[in-house]
Each structure stands twice: as structure tokens, then as C-alpha cells.
Amino acid sequence: KANPFAPLLQLLAPLVDGFDVASAGELALVPGDKGRVGFAGPGKRDRELAAAIAAGATISLESPGEAGRALAIAQGTARPLHALLRVNPPFELRGSGMRMGGGARAFGVDLEQAPDVLAMLAAGGAHVRGFHIFAGSQNLDAEAIADAQAATVTLAAELAAHLPGPPELVNLGGGFGLPYFAGDRPLDLARIGARLSETLARRHPVLRDTRFALELGRFLVGEAGVYLMRVVDRKVSGGQTFLVTDGGLHHQLAATGNFGTVVRRSYPIANASRSGPAVLACNIVGCLCTPLDRFGEGVELPDTREGDLLAVFLAGAYGRTASPEAFLGHPPAAELLVGA
Ligand SMILES: *Cc1c(COP(=O)(O)O)cnc(C)c1O
């Protein structure tokens, strides 16, 4: 979901324990063993459930209805249904960019419904591997993430009473954020690691042999991406300098503040063609005919000219595939894997 660029998936394949996908289309892109794929997301069509079951992927079941459809497909094809029950947690990850747990949600099964769904899955012969609990995303607060992980481990131990045996796998979600904006501090990974070790050291005995997974979409790929755009025009309006580029929200919706942000702030941007003191305060916009298409206001750069390349950093997650590429008929951004 964060970045399905095929050469990147090839590079990551030997480095990660598995891949998370959010559609059958993404499942088809995963290189190698599909048995280490987790498939989450609402609205999985029967065709997608069938593809995941045939591939031996683990499906995060998001509702009683979806669980019933997956069971029927598995029974009809005589293939095992490997599943996690995705549970909508009764807590949320404090300060997340996008909340995906707590309260009424499209994701997962509410806690009160979990026992019935688990009973139905057991009766239908499903292989329920454990639980998936995803409480939020884009968080820079190590304590908040650690608290959510601790609450998740506690909840998984309670839910384990409704499984025929101890859970094999508990997916703790992700939420690891990136410091996109001025004043953001990078996440304290050592602190999360230390607290997670404490949490796991004290876990309920029913989870003794359980494997725990983290899903780190954005965190693994975001900082690796640089988006380059060329300055087409430099103009002055209302006393302000505008740099108009050949880039835009059709390539990088998130970097223009139009994907899951409340307050519009700039990603880090630099002039990739020339260095020098920051003497120019400017507004950087894309080439689309909409006021939404802007990358930054009052950005300080060296004396930037037409033809210069501007680099937008932290552009590796939710870029091309999270952007309305067809809007206005401009060419797509070229994607390159470099330095691997
Ligand atoms: C989107 C999503 C992720 C990844 O979130 P990031 O913000 O990219 O880290 C992980 N798990 C699930 C279930 C998701 O829907």
C-alpha cells in the first residue's frame, strides 16, 4: 500500500519477514512466497478472497460477513483458510495522523462480536492463526506507540480464550511515523524496542510461543524516496515569488498536503541543481490548474531559476499509487530504484 514499485519489492524481499497487501492486485505483485503475505482491508471481493486462499496468504478478516464469505470459498475450493481476526481495538493510538482503531470503524470486528465470529470460523474449519490489531498510523510519539502495543498484547491474551489453542501470530499493527515537517522529531526506535521487550517479557503465558509482527508500510520506504521536479516558471504575484514546477499532486498527493493531513505543511524541499545560502523565500507549486497543487509556502531556497531541479524528500511512501495520476493528462512520474 505504501509503495508497490516492483524493483523495490524485489530489493526488500530478502530483508523482510513478509509483505502486507491491501488488494488482490497487490498480492499479485509480491515476489516469491505468497505464504508470508498478510492481506488486510475492508471490502475484499470474493475473487480477491479466492486469490488469497489459493496463494496461501493470511487474510485479516474484517467483518462477520467477510469471515462467512471466506469460509464458504475455502470450503468450496477445499483449500485451508489461513486467517487473522482483525479486531477493532477499544483504544486508539494517541496523536496518530490517521486513526484506524477505536469507536465506530470500517476496519476489523468490534470486540463484542469477536467471540461469535471466532466460533463460526472454528466450526467452519478455518485455521485462525491469531489476531490483527492496528490502532493508528504516522505517529512520532514512542510512548504512545509503546502504550498501544502493550494494550494490544493484553487484548490478544484475552481474545486467545476464544481460540482452540494459543495464537500463532499477533500482528501489533504499525503506526511508526516519519518526521515530515519542520519541528518533527524522528521516532525514538530504541525506546519503542525497550518498551516492547518489557511488554513481551510480561506477556500472558498463553502468548508464550506466539510470534509478533509489526507492519511498517511508510516507515520502511518513505525516507528512501526523493521526488524530483523541474522549475518551469518563476514569477511574482502579490509581492511573493512563485516557482512553478512540472511536478504536482498527480504524482505526490501526500506531499501537497492533500492525503490525510489536517494542517497543510511542507515536506522538506531543496534545490538539487545548486547550493548556496537560502536567499529566496518562495511558494512552490505544481503544474495542475488547481490551487490545491502546492508543495510549500515561504520555502527558503538558494536563488532558484527556471530549469533547476527541486527535490522533495520523504517521498517514498504513498506517492505515485496514492495520487490521481490521470488528472489533467500530464505524463506519469518516472520511477527509478538507485543505489541498491
Ligand atoms: C495502511 C496500513 C498500514 C501501513 O500504515 P503506514 O502508515 O504506512 O505505516 C499497516 N497496516 C494496515 C492494516 C494498514 O491499513
The ligand as an ORCA input file, in Angstrom:
! r2SCAN-3c Opt
* xyz 0 1
  C      -2.104      1.356      5.824
  C      -1.868      0.225      6.739
  C      -0.585      0.003      7.256
  C       0.585      0.899      6.989
  O       0.445      2.146      7.574
  P       1.642      3.193      7.464
  O       1.068      4.498      7.839
  O       2.085      3.158      6.031
  O       2.732      2.721      8.343
  C      -0.410     -1.089      8.068
  N      -1.437     -1.925      8.358
  C      -2.660     -1.743      7.879
  C      -3.733     -2.705      8.250
  C      -2.928     -0.669      7.058
  O      -4.159     -0.487      6.587
*
